[in-house]
Amino acid sequence: MTDLSQIVKAYDVRGVVPDQWDETLAELFGAAFVEVTGADAIVIGHDMRPSSPGLSGAFGRGATARGADVTEIGLCSTDELYYASGALDLPGAMFTASHNPAQYNGIKLCRAGAAPVGQDTGLADIRALVERWTADGAPEPAATPGTRTRRDVLKDYAGHLHSLVDLSQIRPLKVVVDAGNGMGGHTVPTVFEGLPLDLDALYFELDGSFPNHEANPLDPKNITDLQARVRAVGADLGLAFDGDADRCFVVDENGDPVSPSAITALVAARELAKHPGGTVIHNCITSWSVPEVVKEHGGAPVRTRVGHSFIKAEMARTGAIFGGEHSAHYYFRDFWNADTGMLAAMHVLAALGSQDGPLSQLVAQYDRYAASGEINSTVDDQAGRLAAIKAAYEGRDGITLDDLDGLTVTAADWWFNVRPSNTEPLLRLNAEARDRATVDRIRDEALGIIRG
């Protein structure tokens, strides 16, 4: 029997096809999803990976065998699936492995209204059922099987996004978009249709083998083509989407990356203009700029752990209007608390297009500190290294420690956070300070302890 502990992660199912999972398992996951959620109808979508249509079809067979009606929306981005789950008020399943290499695939699951399904909210129960059925045989099918219906929601998805951001008065902009052969190549033409944009499309061909570069724009090597193209054609900005197009990364007119923390602050300011006094969620490795800007615009910042399940839980608890992470995930109350990089990109276009200055000048007010970026270190003993850092800084004058997520060490002019990876023997360091010399010094001091 396949070891499901290798493919059922904290927030999704993900593994190599067919070595770790296949259509037979996908069918059982479909049946288990219906059983655990109690759904009589679900919606399913998939990305452009070669294995995605077969896996999503098998999942649908499992769901209909348990009596649930299935709406299949076919090729879509992950946030388009969240839109369908929200608009149709149905539990959903998205077949994608996001930015992972071509041989991988996975399932992102949600309850009706795009509410996340993770280990503590149904995924562990789904895994247990699949394990039981794999060992003992699948249950008898329902007396009346469910139906399967095809539905295209791309235009409805685009229309909903346009209802949330007014782009009617923006000036003409030249935009380079790198879809990385992922689902942005499917969604961007429809979402941007009719806007005063001169669109320069890079790698819009849907190709799950990712022939040009990995569809992970947070890795600097994967945006070099975008940066070069922006400079070559004199574009106003560049946008890069990951494989399932739920994350968006921005570069300015000079081809320089714009920090996702700066985008979080920019979008927060715009959302607070619509919803005065609202709460904005940010994780513990976003820049100091984010809570500063939120407060300056009359909002209430709330700091949380890294990870979409924590962000979404806090948004639901606090009624927050927006949430942002330094990984370029952006969450909106008006989008069922789900993450959509496309909506964040539209906010950037609206902000840039409503004034005459360049993007670098616009975002400078939101990008106030020097940062190290995330630095990973392989360690034998994560807990031991964290304890060593705590011992090194505990008791120092003017320094505070907190363990909301890993360990955060804060002084008047700098902070750094060290978090253990959940899946690898790594510690992840992020540092920020008021100037580059200080952040370099703090980074090197922390790495000296981590790598000891």
Buried (B, 14 or more C-beta within 10 A) or exposed (E): EBEBEEBBBEBBBBBBBBEBBBBEBBBBBBBBBBBBBEBEBBBBBBBBBEBBBBBBBBBBBBBBBBBBBBBBBBBBBBBBBBBBBBBBBBBBBBBBBBBBBBBBBBBBBBBBBBBBBBBEBBBEBBBBBBBBBBEEEBBEEBEEBBEBEEEEBBEBBBEBBBEBBEBEEBEEBBBBBBBBBBBBBBBBBBBBEEBBBEBBBBBBEBBBEBEBBBBBBBEEEBBEBBBBBBBEEEBBBBBBBBBBBBBBBBBBBEBBBBBBBBBBBBBBBBBBEEBEEBBBBBBBBBBBBBBBBBEEBEBBBBBBBBBBBBBBBBBEEBEBBBBBBBBBBBBBBBBBBBBBBBBBBBBBBBBBBEEEEBBBEBBEBBBBBBBBBBBEBEBEEBEEBBEEBBEBBEEEEEBEBEEBBBBBBBBEBBBBBBBBBEEEEBBBBBBBBBEEEBBBBBBEBBBEBBEE
